[in-house]
Each structure stands twice: as C-alpha cells, then as structure tokens.
Amino acid sequence: MVIDAYAHVFPMRLIEALGEVSTGAELRALQAQSSYLWDDERRVSFMDEHGFDKQVLVLARPPVWLGMERTEIHRLTRVANDSLAEFASRRSDRFLSVGVLPIVDDDMMEEFERIHGELGLCGVLIFSNIEGKPLDDDSMWPLYERAAALRLPIWIHPQHANIYPWIGRDVLDRTLAWPFDTSLAMARLVFGGVFEKYPDIRFVTHHMGGMIPYFAPRIDAFARSTAVEYARLGIGGSSGAVLTGPAIDHFRRFYNDSISNGSVEALAMARAFFGADRILFGTDFPFGPEDGSWALDELRAVREADLTHEDREKILHGNAEKLLGLAD
C-alpha cells in the first residue's frame, strides 16, 4: 500500500474562477502546468502504472492568493473547497482532499466548519505566513483551538515572503526560501506556544520539515542558552511562551512529508530527528522536470532507504492511515 499524503491538485473550475479576477504570472503558469493538476482520469492512470494506491489532494501554487482583496479571497476560497471536494468525489476510492484557508478571519472560520462538516474534507491547508504575519499571530488561534478539538490535521505549505526583492531570480524563492519560510513557521508555532496549549494538535509540513532536521542541534543550543543571553543583551526580541521541556522536543511533534527530491541521505536525517512515526510519504506530484517524475524519485528513495520493514510501511501508508482515520 502506498498513500501519497502531499499530492498537488488545481481543479479547472478554480482556474477559471481565478481567471475572472487575475491575469498574473502564477495563473499563467497554472494554465501551462501539467494537466495532472485537473485531469483526474490521467492522474489515476499514472497512479495505476506506478503503484500509488491513494493520494491526499493538496491545492498547489499558494502565490496565486497574494495581493487579492479579502472579499475575493473569501469568495474564491469557497470555490476552491467546493472544487476540491468535487475532484476527490470523482474517485473517492483513490482520492482524499484537504481544504484550504489562505487567510483566517471570522468568514474563514465559518468556511473551516464547512470544510470538515458539509464537505467532509480530511484536513485543511494553510500557508507558512499569512499575508506576511507569522503562524502564531493572534488571528490564527481560533483555527488551532477548533482543529485541535476536532483532531483535524493542518497541512502547511510555504508561501512567498518579502525577504529580498531579488529572491525570485533563478526560482530561488521556491528552491531555498520556501524551506526557510517553512522552518520559520514551525519555529513560531513552537516558540509561540501552540503545542504547549494544544499538545495533540496535528500539523503536516512540506519538504520534510524544511531546515529543521539539519539545524536541530543549533536550534537546541540557542533555545537552551544563547537566546537567553541575547535577550539579556537586548538583541533577542520579545520572549515567547514558557515551554514544558526542551523546545527541540516540541519540533518533533510535527508530522512531515518525505519529500527530499530523492535523497536517501536527507530521508535518513529526517527519520533520525522526527522518528519514523512522524514521516508521511509525499511526493509533490505532479511536479518535476518530466511530468510526475519527482513522485517516482520519492518512491525510489523510500524503498532504497536503510529502514526496517516496519518503518518503511509506516512511512508509505501506516502513518497516513492513522492520521486520517483510515485504519479504524
């Protein structure tokens, strides 16, 4: 059994709705992107050919939401979630879908209730920053409270951040800034005390937890000593929540997809930090230089990695089944 817990989709109904309000580069890129994003029959054929049993559908290309008026975001978010539910229903034996909330406000909290209620989607997608605000911003806490109570997982996808004006060259924003922004988002959730208040809340990060597995010793060292010293010197900023236990242990509460662009070594490092129970097989499908090729790289990496049979099965399907209640 193979469950891809981070497979991208962008239904044509939503593309057409976006075309009524936007003509930007992201929309043009979508229209020229792989037809797997909106063609369910072609997608299932790929899955059959390469041994993918199920996909969790996650909306692609977060930058399409940037710069929109809130009224348009509210309207198009409802279109997005309707179209995601409809897409998944075409092959409910093969697809589950995650809803999306590009922002969080009172209107979008009503939409969250519709996502898990009327639409019956298996989780919700948010972005690594919300219009430039961090994920521990006050506006986000109603979502965390409700998601924790429902045990509904929250997927996190990186979003563009205004770090430098030149960062878009050579796609450096997506290549390097997105893992960085994911890492910042994870850190703000940890140091903002979200896990402290809601210890059982479930987040699923993209790209194997960004930089966190590789910089864990540095994060731990700063959290234990240097950050305190910097605060005393007046260069550390305001202190966050008081955490129970070492901060680094809070980072291990994230679930993370296995996307490493085929790197067995990166997968080993992520497994060593997060543990096999917190890694979900994910592929970024259908992206890659050849249509869907990254998905095949990820499957090869998990199958070639030095894992016990039990851990490999957890990653390929067992963890997703538990997270999504498919094993009940």
Short mmCIF file of the C-alpha atoms (twelve columns), coordinates in Angstrom:
data_MODEL
# 
_entry.id   MODEL 
# 
loop_
_atom_site.group_PDB 
_atom_site.id 
_atom_site.type_symbol 
_atom_site.label_atom_id 
_atom_site.label_alt_id 
_atom_site.label_comp_id 
_atom_site.label_asym_id 
_atom_site.label_seq_id 
_atom_site.Cartn_x 
_atom_site.Cartn_y 
_atom_site.Cartn_z 
_atom_site.pdbx_PDB_model_num 
ATOM 1   C CA . MET A 1   0.000   0.000  0.000   1 
ATOM 2   C CA . VAL A 2   1.265   3.466  -0.944  1 
ATOM 3   C CA . ILE A 3   -0.504  6.660  0.155   1 
ATOM 4   C CA . ASP A 4   0.832   9.948  -1.183  1 
ATOM 5   C CA . ALA A 5   -0.017  12.406 1.611   1 
ATOM 6   C CA . TYR A 6   1.133   15.536 -0.242  1 
ATOM 7   C CA . ALA A 7   -0.023  15.393 -3.872  1 
ATOM 8   C CA . HIS A 8   -0.959  18.656 -5.563  1 
ATOM 9   C CA . VAL A 9   -4.100  19.462 -7.493  1 
ATOM 10  C CA . PHE A 10  -5.677  22.565 -9.001  1 
ATOM 11  C CA . PRO A 11  -9.165  21.924 -10.384 1 
ATOM 12  C CA . MET A 12  -10.103 23.632 -13.643 1 
ATOM 13  C CA . ARG A 13  -13.190 25.142 -12.030 1 
ATOM 14  C CA . LEU A 14  -10.924 27.142 -9.716  1 
ATOM 15  C CA . ILE A 15  -8.540  28.102 -12.517 1 
ATOM 16  C CA . GLU A 16  -11.474 29.524 -14.463 1 
ATOM 17  C CA . ALA A 17  -12.759 31.417 -11.411 1 
ATOM 18  C CA . LEU A 18  -9.310  32.884 -10.781 1 
ATOM 19  C CA . GLY A 19  -9.105  33.943 -14.411 1 
ATOM 20  C CA . GLU A 20  -12.017 36.301 -13.810 1 
ATOM 21  C CA . VAL A 21  -10.016 38.337 -11.273 1 
ATOM 22  C CA . SER A 22  -6.334  37.686 -12.056 1 
ATOM 23  C CA . THR A 23  -4.047  37.582 -15.070 1 
ATOM 24  C CA . GLY A 24  -0.790  37.274 -13.133 1 
ATOM 25  C CA . ALA A 25  2.230   35.059 -13.767 1 
ATOM 26  C CA . GLU A 26  1.075   32.401 -11.298 1 
ATOM 27  C CA . LEU A 27  -2.234  31.925 -13.112 1 
ATOM 28  C CA . ARG A 28  -0.494  31.806 -16.488 1 
ATOM 29  C CA . ALA A 29  1.903   29.215 -15.102 1 
ATOM 30  C CA . LEU A 30  -1.026  27.161 -13.840 1 
ATOM 31  C CA . GLN A 31  -2.691  27.188 -17.236 1 
ATOM 32  C CA . ALA A 32  0.550   25.879 -18.771 1 
ATOM 33  C CA . GLN A 33  1.222   23.388 -15.981 1 
ATOM 34  C CA . SER A 34  0.804   19.621 -16.055 1 
ATOM 35  C CA . SER A 35  -2.736  18.516 -16.868 1 
ATOM 36  C CA . TYR A 36  -2.457  16.087 -13.959 1 
ATOM 37  C CA . LEU A 37  -3.482  19.069 -11.813 1 
ATOM 38  C CA . TRP A 38  -7.036  18.969 -13.160 1 
ATOM 39  C CA . ASP A 39  -7.345  15.699 -15.131 1 
ATOM 40  C CA . ASP A 40  -8.462  13.011 -12.678 1 
ATOM 41  C CA . GLU A 41  -8.527  10.198 -15.244 1 
ATOM 42  C CA . ARG A 42  -4.960  10.844 -16.366 1 
ATOM 43  C CA . ARG A 43  -3.907  11.088 -12.722 1 
ATOM 44  C CA . VAL A 44  -5.422  7.716  -11.846 1 
ATOM 45  C CA . SER A 45  -3.707  6.157  -14.866 1 
ATOM 46  C CA . PHE A 46  -0.350  7.398  -13.527 1 
ATOM 47  C CA . MET A 47  -1.151  6.009  -10.090 1 
ATOM 48  C CA . ASP A 48  -2.097  2.632  -11.534 1 
ATOM 49  C CA . GLU A 49  1.033   2.453  -13.660 1 
ATOM 50  C CA . HIS A 50  3.451   3.329  -10.841 1 
ATOM 51  C CA . GLY A 51  1.858   1.735  -7.794  1 
ATOM 52  C CA . PHE A 52  0.226   4.636  -5.923  1 
ATOM 53  C CA . ASP A 53  -2.920  3.468  -4.168  1 
ATOM 54  C CA . LYS A 54  -4.265  6.757  -2.779  1 
ATOM 55  C CA . GLN A 55  -3.464  10.448 -2.905  1 
ATOM 56  C CA . VAL A 56  -4.250  13.196 -0.427  1 
ATOM 57  C CA . LEU A 57  -5.025  16.174 -2.654  1 
ATOM 58  C CA . VAL A 58  -3.483  19.499 -1.579  1 
ATOM 59  C CA . LEU A 59  -4.016  22.717 -3.534  1 
ATOM 60  C CA . ALA A 60  -0.955  23.870 -5.500  1 
ATOM 61  C CA . ARG A 61  0.715   27.248 -6.077  1 
ATOM 62  C CA . PRO A 62  -0.037  29.352 -2.957  1 
ATOM 63  C CA . PRO A 63  1.250   32.589 -4.545  1 
ATOM 64  C CA . VAL A 64  -1.950  32.829 -6.627  1 
ATOM 65  C CA . TRP A 65  -3.648  34.187 -3.483  1 
ATOM 66  C CA . LEU A 66  -1.211  37.046 -2.911  1 
ATOM 67  C CA . GLY A 67  -2.487  40.580 -3.398  1 
ATOM 68  C CA . MET A 68  -6.184  39.724 -3.541  1 
ATOM 69  C CA . GLU A 69  -8.839  41.741 -1.770  1 
ATOM 70  C CA . ARG A 70  -10.315 39.904 1.198   1 
ATOM 71  C CA . THR A 71  -13.769 39.762 -0.355  1 
ATOM 72  C CA . GLU A 72  -12.293 37.969 -3.360  1 
ATOM 73  C CA . ILE A 73  -10.298 35.635 -1.104  1 
ATOM 74  C CA . HIS A 74  -13.499 34.729 0.760   1 
ATOM 75  C CA . ARG A 75  -15.398 34.019 -2.450  1 
ATOM 76  C CA . LEU A 76  -12.633 32.103 -4.192  1 
ATOM 77  C CA . THR A 77  -11.832 30.065 -1.096  1 
ATOM 78  C CA . ARG A 78  -15.359 28.706 -1.191  1 
ATOM 79  C CA . VAL A 79  -14.947 27.919 -4.893  1 
ATOM 80  C CA . ALA A 80  -11.629 26.228 -4.102  1 
ATOM 81  C CA . ASN A 81  -13.079 23.998 -1.413  1 
ATOM 82  C CA . ASP A 82  -16.130 23.090 -3.461  1 
ATOM 83  C CA . SER A 83  -13.909 22.153 -6.399  1 
ATOM 84  C CA . LEU A 84  -11.509 20.155 -4.218  1 
ATOM 85  C CA . ALA A 85  -14.397 18.167 -2.750  1 
ATOM 86  C CA . GLU A 86  -15.864 17.584 -6.206  1 
ATOM 87  C CA . PHE A 87  -12.499 16.465 -7.624  1 
ATOM 88  C CA . ALA A 88  -11.968 13.963 -4.813  1 
ATOM 89  C CA . SER A 89  -15.510 12.611 -5.175  1 
ATOM 90  C CA . ARG A 90  -14.825 11.545 -8.769  1 
ATOM 91  C CA . ARG A 91  -12.677 8.721  -7.430  1 
ATOM 92  C CA . SER A 92  -13.348 8.508  -3.718  1 
ATOM 93  C CA . ASP A 93  -11.617 5.114  -3.680  1 
ATOM 94  C CA . ARG A 94  -8.346  6.787  -4.708  1 
ATOM 95  C CA . PHE A 95  -8.531  10.403 -3.506  1 
ATOM 96  C CA . LEU A 96  -8.930  12.253 -0.237  1 
ATOM 97  C CA . SER A 97  -8.789  16.025 -0.220  1 
ATOM 98  C CA . VAL A 98  -7.596  18.757 2.102   1 
ATOM 99  C CA . GLY A 99  -9.467  22.076 2.156   1 
ATOM 100 C CA . VAL A 100 -7.704  25.434 2.039   1 
ATOM 101 C CA . LEU A 101 -7.766  28.615 4.105   1 
ATOM 102 C CA . PRO A 102 -5.483  31.274 2.544   1 
ATOM 103 C CA . ILE A 103 -6.256  33.570 5.490   1 
ATOM 104 C CA . VAL A 104 -8.001  33.132 8.840   1 
ATOM 105 C CA . ASP A 105 -10.729 35.525 9.947   1 
ATOM 106 C CA . ASP A 106 -14.362 35.179 11.021  1 
ATOM 107 C CA . ASP A 107 -15.563 34.403 7.499   1 
ATOM 108 C CA . MET A 108 -12.872 31.795 7.025   1 
ATOM 109 C CA . MET A 109 -13.636 30.155 10.362  1 
ATOM 110 C CA . GLU A 110 -17.171 29.660 9.030   1 
ATOM 111 C CA . GLU A 111 -15.585 28.135 5.952   1 
ATOM 112 C CA . PHE A 112 -13.496 25.857 8.170   1 
ATOM 113 C CA . GLU A 113 -16.701 24.483 9.684   1 
ATOM 114 C CA . ARG A 114 -17.967 23.809 6.160   1 
ATOM 115 C CA . ILE A 115 -14.677 22.120 5.179   1 
ATOM 116 C CA . HIS A 116 -14.879 19.454 7.863   1 
ATOM 117 C CA . GLY A 117 -18.678 19.355 8.077   1 
ATOM 118 C CA . GLU A 118 -20.669 19.776 4.872   1 
ATOM 119 C CA . LEU A 119 -17.742 18.990 2.543   1 
ATOM 120 C CA . GLY A 120 -16.245 16.228 4.697   1 
ATOM 121 C CA . LEU A 121 -12.637 17.003 3.737   1 
ATOM 122 C CA . CYS A 122 -9.852  15.303 5.677   1 
ATOM 123 C CA . GLY A 123 -7.893  18.362 6.780   1 
ATOM 124 C CA . VAL A 124 -7.111  21.973 5.983   1 
ATOM 125 C CA . LEU A 125 -4.201  23.688 4.253   1 
ATOM 126 C CA . ILE A 126 -2.703  26.943 5.485   1 
ATOM 127 C CA . PHE A 127 0.437   28.769 4.367   1 
ATOM 128 C CA . SER A 128 3.721   29.368 6.181   1 
ATOM 129 C CA . ASN A 129 2.902   33.044 6.567   1 
ATOM 130 C CA . ILE A 130 -0.493  34.713 6.339   1 
ATOM 131 C CA . GLU A 131 -0.135  37.951 4.376   1 
ATOM 132 C CA . GLY A 132 3.294   38.327 5.976   1 
ATOM 133 C CA . LYS A 133 2.120   37.521 9.505   1 
ATOM 134 C CA . PRO A 134 3.617   34.584 11.421  1 
ATOM 135 C CA . LEU A 135 1.587   31.499 12.237  1 
ATOM 136 C CA . ASP A 136 1.404   32.349 15.943  1 
ATOM 137 C CA . ASP A 137 -0.376  35.608 15.115  1 
ATOM 138 C CA . ASP A 138 -3.485  36.196 17.232  1 
ATOM 139 C CA . SER A 139 -5.719  35.736 14.182  1 
ATOM 140 C CA . MET A 140 -4.672  32.084 13.844  1 
ATOM 141 C CA . TRP A 141 -5.521  30.819 17.325  1 
ATOM 142 C CA . PRO A 142 -9.266  30.229 16.746  1 
ATOM 143 C CA . LEU A 143 -8.287  27.811 13.973  1 
ATOM 144 C CA . TYR A 144 -5.841  25.953 16.209  1 
ATOM 145 C CA . GLU A 145 -8.371  25.674 19.022  1 
ATOM 146 C CA . ARG A 146 -11.021 24.238 16.705  1 
ATOM 147 C CA . ALA A 147 -8.666  21.953 14.759  1 
ATOM 148 C CA . ALA A 148 -7.252  20.560 18.000  1 
ATOM 149 C CA . ALA A 149 -10.737 19.873 19.347  1 
ATOM 150 C CA . LEU A 150 -11.728 18.081 16.138  1 
ATOM 151 C CA . ARG A 151 -8.338  16.379 15.712  1 
ATOM 152 C CA . LEU A 152 -8.393  17.634 12.126  1 
ATOM 153 C CA . PRO A 153 -4.867  17.837 10.664  1 
ATOM 154 C CA . ILE A 154 -3.480  21.116 9.335   1 
ATOM 155 C CA . TRP A 155 -1.222  20.943 6.286   1 
ATOM 156 C CA . ILE A 156 1.328   23.772 5.919   1 
ATOM 157 C CA . HIS A 157 2.637   24.866 2.518   1 
ATOM 158 C CA . PRO A 158 5.368   27.502 2.158   1 
ATOM 159 C CA . GLN A 159 4.371   30.899 0.819   1 
ATOM 160 C CA . HIS A 160 6.383   33.736 -0.716  1 
ATOM 161 C CA . ALA A 161 7.805   36.167 1.832   1 
ATOM 162 C CA . ASN A 162 9.233   39.609 1.125   1 
ATOM 163 C CA . ILE A 163 12.776  38.789 2.198   1 
ATOM 164 C CA . TYR A 164 14.709  40.437 -0.637  1 
ATOM 165 C CA . PRO A 165 13.479  41.984 -3.892  1 
ATOM 166 C CA . TRP A 166 15.882  39.829 -5.907  1 
ATOM 167 C CA . ILE A 167 14.944  36.475 -4.436  1 
ATOM 168 C CA . GLY A 168 12.791  35.398 -7.374  1 
ATOM 169 C CA . ARG A 169 15.764  35.091 -9.723  1 
ATOM 170 C CA . ASP A 170 16.538  31.502 -10.745 1 
ATOM 171 C CA . VAL A 171 13.490  30.434 -8.706  1 
ATOM 172 C CA . LEU A 172 15.500  30.930 -5.503  1 
ATOM 173 C CA . ASP A 173 12.266  31.784 -3.677  1 
ATOM 174 C CA . ARG A 174 10.873  28.307 -4.245  1 
ATOM 175 C CA . THR A 175 14.210  26.487 -4.102  1 
ATOM 176 C CA . LEU A 176 15.637  27.926 -0.872  1 
ATOM 177 C CA . ALA A 177 13.253  30.488 0.594   1 
ATOM 178 C CA . TRP A 178 10.315  28.099 0.832   1 
ATOM 179 C CA . PRO A 179 12.119  25.591 3.090   1 
ATOM 180 C CA . PHE A 180 13.347  28.567 5.119   1 
ATOM 181 C CA . ASP A 181 9.836   30.009 5.473   1 
ATOM 182 C CA . THR A 182 8.509   26.582 6.473   1 
ATOM 183 C CA . SER A 183 11.190  26.422 9.158   1 
ATOM 184 C CA . LEU A 184 10.288  29.891 10.425  1 
ATOM 185 C CA . ALA A 185 6.632   28.880 10.543  1 
ATOM 186 C CA . MET A 186 7.450   25.765 12.558  1 
ATOM 187 C CA . ALA A 187 9.611   27.784 14.938  1 
ATOM 188 C CA . ARG A 188 6.891   30.389 15.517  1 
ATOM 189 C CA . LEU A 189 4.371   27.637 16.237  1 
ATOM 190 C CA . VAL A 190 6.773   26.090 18.740  1 
ATOM 191 C CA . PHE A 191 8.054   29.239 20.443  1 
ATOM 192 C CA . GLY A 192 4.629   30.860 20.228  1 
ATOM 193 C CA . GLY A 193 3.350   28.054 22.444  1 
ATOM 194 C CA . VAL A 194 0.851   26.408 20.094  1 
ATOM 195 C CA . PHE A 195 1.966   22.884 21.050  1 
ATOM 196 C CA . GLU A 196 2.168   23.965 24.671  1 
ATOM 197 C CA . LYS A 197 -1.522  24.930 24.653  1 
ATOM 198 C CA . TYR A 198 -2.675  22.206 22.239  1 
ATOM 199 C CA . PRO A 199 -0.218  19.322 22.664  1 
ATOM 200 C CA . ASP A 200 -2.205  16.985 20.422  1 
ATOM 201 C CA . ILE A 201 -2.683  19.399 17.520  1 
ATOM 202 C CA . ARG A 202 -1.509  17.858 14.261  1 
ATOM 203 C CA . PHE A 203 0.452   19.779 11.640  1 
ATOM 204 C CA . VAL A 204 1.839   18.275 8.415   1 
ATOM 205 C CA . THR A 205 4.811   20.170 6.982   1 
ATOM 206 C CA . HIS A 206 6.040   20.173 3.403   1 
ATOM 207 C CA . HIS A 207 9.526   19.255 2.147   1 
ATOM 208 C CA . MET A 208 10.372  17.101 5.160   1 
ATOM 209 C CA . GLY A 209 10.208  19.851 7.754   1 
ATOM 210 C CA . GLY A 210 12.289  22.360 5.815   1 
ATOM 211 C CA . MET A 211 15.620  23.037 7.528   1 
ATOM 212 C CA . ILE A 212 14.682  21.733 10.953  1 
ATOM 213 C CA . PRO A 213 16.273  18.231 10.851  1 
ATOM 214 C CA . TYR A 214 19.567  19.698 9.627   1 
ATOM 215 C CA . PHE A 215 19.750  22.571 12.118  1 
ATOM 216 C CA . ALA A 216 18.277  20.800 15.145  1 
ATOM 217 C CA . PRO A 217 21.483  21.000 17.249  1 
ATOM 218 C CA . ARG A 218 21.749  24.750 16.564  1 
ATOM 219 C CA . ILE A 219 18.086  25.311 17.400  1 
ATOM 220 C CA . ASP A 220 18.510  23.361 20.624  1 
ATOM 221 C CA . ALA A 221 21.665  25.242 21.589  1 
ATOM 222 C CA . PHE A 222 20.097  28.657 21.011  1 
ATOM 223 C CA . ALA A 223 16.892  27.701 22.821  1 
ATOM 224 C CA . ARG A 224 18.793  26.461 25.872  1 
ATOM 225 C CA . SER A 225 21.354  29.220 26.259  1 
ATOM 226 C CA . THR A 226 22.125  31.695 23.508  1 
ATOM 227 C CA . ALA A 227 18.602  33.070 23.125  1 
ATOM 228 C CA . VAL A 228 18.549  33.854 26.845  1 
ATOM 229 C CA . GLU A 229 21.908  35.608 26.540  1 
ATOM 230 C CA . TYR A 230 20.763  37.589 23.504  1 
ATOM 231 C CA . ALA A 231 17.600  38.684 25.298  1 
ATOM 232 C CA . ARG A 232 19.744  39.908 28.215  1 
ATOM 233 C CA . LEU A 233 21.852  41.898 25.759  1 
ATOM 234 C CA . GLY A 234 18.745  43.459 24.285  1 
ATOM 235 C CA . ILE A 235 19.030  41.912 20.799  1 
ATOM 236 C CA . GLY A 236 16.840  38.862 21.263  1 
ATOM 237 C CA . GLY A 237 13.409  40.399 20.815  1 
ATOM 238 C CA . SER A 238 10.415  39.638 22.990  1 
ATOM 239 C CA . SER A 239 10.330  36.233 24.646  1 
ATOM 240 C CA . GLY A 240 7.752   33.643 23.627  1 
ATOM 241 C CA . ALA A 241 5.664   31.268 25.669  1 
ATOM 242 C CA . VAL A 242 7.111   29.299 28.562  1 
ATOM 243 C CA . LEU A 243 7.508   25.762 27.227  1 
ATOM 244 C CA . THR A 244 7.301   22.486 29.081  1 
ATOM 245 C CA . GLY A 245 10.505  20.593 28.396  1 
ATOM 246 C CA . PRO A 246 13.181  21.402 25.808  1 
ATOM 247 C CA . ALA A 247 11.966  23.429 22.853  1 
ATOM 248 C CA . ILE A 248 13.559  20.987 20.421  1 
ATOM 249 C CA . ASP A 249 11.186  18.259 21.614  1 
ATOM 250 C CA . HIS A 250 8.228   20.408 20.533  1 
ATOM 251 C CA . PHE A 251 9.606   20.394 16.980  1 
ATOM 252 C CA . ARG A 252 9.394   16.607 16.983  1 
ATOM 253 C CA . ARG A 253 5.600   16.838 17.276  1 
ATOM 254 C CA . PHE A 254 5.195   17.889 13.650  1 
ATOM 255 C CA . TYR A 255 4.228   15.369 11.020  1 
ATOM 256 C CA . ASN A 256 6.256   15.819 7.855   1 
ATOM 257 C CA . ASP A 257 6.083   14.577 4.307   1 
ATOM 258 C CA . SER A 258 9.010   12.593 2.925   1 
ATOM 259 C CA . ILE A 259 9.823   14.952 0.055   1 
ATOM 260 C CA . SER A 260 13.585  15.143 -0.349  1 
ATOM 261 C CA . ASN A 261 13.795  15.081 -4.162  1 
ATOM 262 C CA . GLY A 262 15.006  11.524 -3.998  1 
ATOM 263 C CA . SER A 263 17.731  11.976 -1.368  1 
ATOM 264 C CA . VAL A 264 18.129  8.839  0.730   1 
ATOM 265 C CA . GLU A 265 20.586  10.729 2.973   1 
ATOM 266 C CA . ALA A 266 18.095  13.522 3.698   1 
ATOM 267 C CA . LEU A 267 15.400  10.981 4.480   1 
ATOM 268 C CA . ALA A 268 17.751  9.291  6.962   1 
ATOM 269 C CA . MET A 269 18.402  12.601 8.725   1 
ATOM 270 C CA . ALA A 270 14.695  13.434 8.920   1 
ATOM 271 C CA . ARG A 271 13.917  9.961  10.211  1 
ATOM 272 C CA . ALA A 272 16.638  10.306 12.852  1 
ATOM 273 C CA . PHE A 273 15.188  13.612 14.089  1 
ATOM 274 C CA . PHE A 274 11.419  13.205 13.775  1 
ATOM 275 C CA . GLY A 275 11.206  9.421  14.057  1 
ATOM 276 C CA . ALA A 276 9.534   7.076  11.590  1 
ATOM 277 C CA . ASP A 277 6.118   7.659  13.202  1 
ATOM 278 C CA . ARG A 278 6.119   11.323 12.090  1 
ATOM 279 C CA . ILE A 279 7.005   10.944 8.415   1 
ATOM 280 C CA . LEU A 280 4.318   10.567 5.760   1 
ATOM 281 C CA . PHE A 281 5.135   9.514  2.234   1 
ATOM 282 C CA . GLY A 282 4.611   12.555 -0.003  1 
ATOM 283 C CA . THR A 283 5.743   13.441 -3.486  1 
ATOM 284 C CA . ASP A 284 4.850   16.989 -4.661  1 
ATOM 285 C CA . PHE A 285 3.055   15.295 -7.562  1 
ATOM 286 C CA . PRO A 286 2.828   16.222 -10.422 1 
ATOM 287 C CA . PHE A 287 5.893   18.451 -10.325 1 
ATOM 288 C CA . GLY A 288 9.275   17.569 -11.753 1 
ATOM 289 C CA . PRO A 289 11.202  18.129 -14.991 1 
ATOM 290 C CA . GLU A 290 9.239   15.285 -16.524 1 
ATOM 291 C CA . ASP A 291 5.540   15.088 -15.730 1 
ATOM 292 C CA . GLY A 292 5.276   13.489 -12.284 1 
ATOM 293 C CA . SER A 293 8.955   12.489 -12.156 1 
ATOM 294 C CA . TRP A 294 9.541   13.742 -8.621  1 
ATOM 295 C CA . ALA A 295 6.919   11.303 -7.361  1 
ATOM 296 C CA . LEU A 296 8.951   8.414  -8.743  1 
ATOM 297 C CA . ASP A 297 12.133  9.810  -7.158  1 
ATOM 298 C CA . GLU A 298 10.427  9.898  -3.738  1 
ATOM 299 C CA . LEU A 299 9.097   6.354  -4.028  1 
ATOM 300 C CA . ARG A 300 12.536  5.087  -5.033  1 
ATOM 301 C CA . ALA A 301 14.183  6.887  -2.107  1 
ATOM 302 C CA . VAL A 302 11.823  5.386  0.489   1 
ATOM 303 C CA . ARG A 303 12.244  1.910  -0.988  1 
ATOM 304 C CA . GLU A 304 16.040  2.199  -1.135  1 
ATOM 305 C CA . ALA A 305 16.489  3.785  2.297   1 
ATOM 306 C CA . ASP A 306 18.013  1.821  5.162   1 
ATOM 307 C CA . LEU A 307 14.733  1.281  7.019   1 
ATOM 308 C CA . THR A 308 13.216  -1.649 8.792   1 
ATOM 309 C CA . HIS A 309 10.219  -3.191 7.043   1 
ATOM 310 C CA . GLU A 310 8.007   -1.843 9.827   1 
ATOM 311 C CA . ASP A 311 9.299   1.734  9.458   1 
ATOM 312 C CA . ARG A 312 9.031   1.637  5.664   1 
ATOM 313 C CA . GLU A 313 5.413   0.531  5.889   1 
ATOM 314 C CA . LYS A 314 4.674   3.278  8.416   1 
ATOM 315 C CA . ILE A 315 6.067   5.892  6.051   1 
ATOM 316 C CA . LEU A 316 4.458   4.522  2.889   1 
ATOM 317 C CA . HIS A 317 0.965   4.221  4.321   1 
ATOM 318 C CA . GLY A 318 0.635   3.379  8.019   1 
ATOM 319 C CA . ASN A 319 1.170   6.875  9.423   1 
ATOM 320 C CA . ALA A 320 -1.238  8.442  6.930   1 
ATOM 321 C CA . GLU A 321 -3.857  5.812  7.735   1 
ATOM 322 C CA . LYS A 322 -3.620  6.635  11.443  1 
ATOM 323 C CA . LEU A 323 -3.554  10.397 10.919  1 
ATOM 324 C CA . LEU A 324 -6.590  10.329 8.640   1 
ATOM 325 C CA . GLY A 325 -8.526  7.637  10.488  1 
ATOM 326 C CA . LEU A 326 -8.287  5.191  7.578   1 
ATOM 327 C CA . ALA A 327 -7.047  2.378  9.801   1 
ATOM 328 C CA . ASP A 328 -10.145 2.299  12.040  1 
# 
